[in-house]
Amino acid sequence: MRFFIWLFRAFIFFALFAFALNNQHDASVKWFFGQEWRAPMVFIVLAAFGLGCAFGVFAMVPSWWRHWRVARRTQASAAVVVDKPVVMPAITLASHTDHPPRDGL
């Protein structure tokens, strides 16, 4: 299975590499107030991808912090509960085998 995963990764890498080689011509991004950025298209696509990833991570940070705080509180309350003795009910083997037979089987 690992071989196929590495084969898939190699395929993705070479596909992206071929994309980069085929898009070496200059492209321009027009900003506000007449500003323009000229660069090879592969750099523009890479910059857009990187900014999108960064925006996604920064958008998830508040949720991660909230989940982290809840996990810390749960862990702290579980530590308090662990100090108390736990009494388990006695289970007999007969209680598991005395089921009525199912109809139709």
Residue frames relative to the residue before (quaternion, step in Angstrom):
aa qw qx qy qz dx dy dz
M 1.0000 0.0000 0.0000 0.0000 0.00 0.00 0.00
R 0.6320 0.5388 -0.3352 0.4448 3.58 0.99 -0.79
F 0.6037 0.5679 -0.3529 0.4343 3.55 1.06 -0.72
F 0.6822 0.4842 -0.2902 0.4647 3.58 0.91 -0.89
I 0.6186 0.5282 -0.3477 0.4664 3.59 1.07 -0.66
W 0.6761 0.4690 -0.2968 0.4846 3.59 0.92 -0.85
L 0.6158 0.5331 -0.3428 0.4681 3.58 1.07 -0.65
F 0.6451 0.5059 -0.3112 0.4808 3.58 1.02 -0.80
R 0.6473 0.5112 -0.3174 0.4679 3.59 0.96 -0.82
A 0.6428 0.5102 -0.3220 0.4720 3.59 0.99 -0.82
F 0.6313 0.5288 -0.3322 0.4598 3.58 0.99 -0.79
I 0.6558 0.5027 -0.3089 0.4710 3.60 0.90 -0.91
F 0.6490 0.5229 -0.3209 0.4499 3.58 0.91 -0.90
F 0.7140 0.4456 -0.2708 0.4672 3.59 0.77 -0.98
A 0.6065 0.5313 -0.3636 0.4665 3.60 1.08 -0.54
L 0.6735 0.4701 -0.2953 0.4882 3.60 0.94 -0.82
F 0.6205 0.5331 -0.3385 0.4650 3.58 1.06 -0.70
A 0.6528 0.4943 -0.3095 0.4834 3.59 0.97 -0.81
F 0.6079 0.5417 -0.3431 0.4682 3.58 1.07 -0.72
A 0.6635 0.5030 -0.3021 0.4642 3.57 0.94 -0.89
L 0.6735 0.4901 -0.3058 0.4613 3.61 0.94 -0.80
N 0.6922 0.4762 -0.2804 0.4642 3.59 1.05 -0.68
N 0.7483 0.3497 -0.2024 0.5261 3.62 1.20 -0.29
Q 0.2517 0.7929 -0.5158 0.2049 3.55 0.76 1.03
H 0.5247 0.6361 -0.4356 0.3609 3.62 1.14 -0.19
D 0.5908 -0.6025 0.4130 0.3425 3.53 -1.20 0.59
A 0.0639 -0.7475 0.6604 0.0321 3.49 -1.21 0.71
S 0.2470 -0.7725 0.5643 0.1543 3.55 -1.17 0.40
V 0.2085 -0.7244 0.6455 0.1231 3.50 -1.22 0.71
K 0.2149 -0.7893 0.5657 0.1039 3.56 -0.64 1.13
W 0.2044 -0.7839 0.5816 0.0745 3.55 -0.74 1.17
F 0.6999 -0.4238 0.3456 0.4594 3.55 -1.27 -0.29
F 0.8336 0.2405 -0.1826 0.4626 3.55 -1.34 0.39
G 0.6991 -0.5154 0.2701 0.4155 3.57 1.00 0.80
Q 0.4435 0.6789 -0.4718 0.3460 3.59 1.21 0.20
E 0.0451 -0.7983 0.6005 -0.0107 3.54 -1.07 0.80
W 0.1656 -0.7680 0.6127 0.0857 3.56 -1.01 0.82
R 0.0919 -0.7892 0.6070 0.0155 3.55 -0.70 1.12
A 0.2081 0.7472 -0.6015 0.1911 3.53 -0.86 1.06
P 0.6330 -0.4856 0.4019 0.4494 3.59 -1.22 0.20
M 0.6059 -0.6128 0.3693 0.3479 3.56 -0.99 0.87
V 0.6227 0.5521 -0.3557 0.4254 3.59 1.00 -0.72
F 0.6441 0.5037 -0.3298 0.4717 3.62 1.05 -0.66
I 0.6347 0.5207 -0.3335 0.4635 3.57 1.03 -0.74
V 0.6596 0.4882 -0.3087 0.4809 3.60 0.94 -0.85
L 0.6489 0.5118 -0.3173 0.4652 3.60 0.97 -0.83
A 0.6489 0.5040 -0.3189 0.4725 3.60 0.98 -0.80
A 0.6491 0.5061 -0.3219 0.4679 3.61 0.96 -0.81
F 0.6449 0.5118 -0.3177 0.4704 3.60 0.99 -0.81
G 0.6728 0.5007 -0.2951 0.4577 3.59 0.89 -0.92
L 0.6628 0.4876 -0.3102 0.4762 3.59 0.96 -0.81
G 0.6324 0.5246 -0.3314 0.4637 3.59 1.05 -0.70
C 0.6477 0.5030 -0.3150 0.4778 3.59 0.99 -0.80
A 0.6591 0.5022 -0.3114 0.4652 3.59 0.91 -0.88
F 0.6442 0.5125 -0.3241 0.4663 3.59 0.95 -0.82
G 0.6510 0.5185 -0.3139 0.4570 3.60 0.97 -0.81
V 0.6576 0.4961 -0.3098 0.4748 3.59 0.96 -0.84
F 0.6774 0.4812 -0.3011 0.4679 3.60 0.87 -0.89
A 0.6307 0.5232 -0.3400 0.4614 3.61 1.08 -0.60
M 0.6966 0.4755 -0.2715 0.4637 3.62 1.11 -0.62
V 0.4900 0.7018 -0.4218 0.2990 3.62 1.17 -0.42
P 0.6689 0.4832 -0.3488 0.4443 3.69 0.76 -0.78
S 0.6415 0.5109 -0.3262 0.4702 3.60 1.01 -0.74
W 0.6388 0.5205 -0.3254 0.4638 3.59 0.97 -0.80
W 0.6497 0.5071 -0.3222 0.4657 3.59 0.94 -0.83
R 0.6464 0.5179 -0.3247 0.4566 3.59 0.94 -0.85
H 0.6738 0.4804 -0.2959 0.4771 3.59 0.90 -0.88
W 0.6213 0.5407 -0.3365 0.4565 3.57 1.05 -0.74
R 0.6611 0.4992 -0.3094 0.4669 3.61 0.95 -0.88
V 0.6459 0.5082 -0.3232 0.4691 3.60 0.96 -0.82
A 0.6511 0.5070 -0.3201 0.4654 3.60 0.95 -0.83
R 0.6432 0.5150 -0.3306 0.4602 3.60 0.96 -0.78
R 0.6576 0.4988 -0.3124 0.4703 3.59 0.96 -0.87
T 0.6496 0.5121 -0.3152 0.4652 3.58 0.97 -0.83
Q 0.6495 0.5117 -0.3145 0.4663 3.56 0.98 -0.84
A 0.6580 0.5031 -0.3111 0.4659 3.59 0.97 -0.81
S 0.6776 0.4676 -0.3037 0.4795 3.61 0.94 -0.80
A 0.6167 0.5294 -0.3488 0.4666 3.61 1.10 -0.58
A 0.6185 0.5380 -0.3490 0.4541 3.59 1.05 -0.65
V 0.6375 0.5090 -0.3265 0.4773 3.59 1.06 -0.67
V 0.6696 0.5022 -0.2980 0.4590 3.59 0.95 -0.84
V 0.6059 0.5780 -0.3565 0.4143 3.61 1.05 -0.68
D 0.6264 0.5601 -0.3434 0.4195 3.59 1.05 -0.61
K 0.6433 0.5058 -0.3300 0.4705 3.62 1.16 -0.46
P 0.4890 -0.6527 0.4757 0.3295 3.62 -1.02 0.68
V 0.2864 -0.7465 0.5806 0.1537 3.53 -1.10 0.77
V 0.1661 -0.7738 0.6061 0.0790 3.56 -0.84 1.01
M 0.1818 -0.7893 0.5817 0.0750 3.55 -0.62 1.17
P 0.4512 -0.6734 0.4994 0.3058 3.61 -0.96 0.76
A 0.5035 -0.6439 0.4841 0.3123 3.54 -1.14 0.68
I 0.1302 -0.7775 0.6132 0.0494 3.56 -0.91 0.96
T 0.1953 -0.7839 0.5792 0.1093 3.54 -0.79 0.98
L 0.6068 -0.5709 0.4147 0.3659 3.53 -1.19 0.52
A 0.6151 0.5709 -0.3465 0.4191 3.59 1.07 -0.72
S 0.6282 0.5510 -0.3516 0.4221 3.61 1.02 -0.66
H 0.6886 0.4648 -0.2872 0.4767 3.58 1.15 -0.47
T 0.7396 0.4235 -0.2365 0.4665 3.61 1.09 -0.56
D 0.6319 0.5588 -0.3362 0.4189 3.63 1.19 -0.21
H 0.2895 0.7542 -0.5379 0.2407 3.58 0.92 0.81
P 0.4854 -0.6440 0.4839 0.3399 3.60 -1.01 0.65
P 0.5515 -0.6184 0.4255 0.3639 3.61 -1.03 0.64
R 0.4796 -0.6618 0.4991 0.2878 3.54 -1.15 0.68
D 0.4698 -0.6630 0.5057 0.2898 3.54 -1.09 0.70
G 0.7969 0.3179 -0.2245 0.4620 3.56 -1.03 0.68
L 0.6920 0.4487 -0.3020 0.4780 3.63 1.15 -0.02
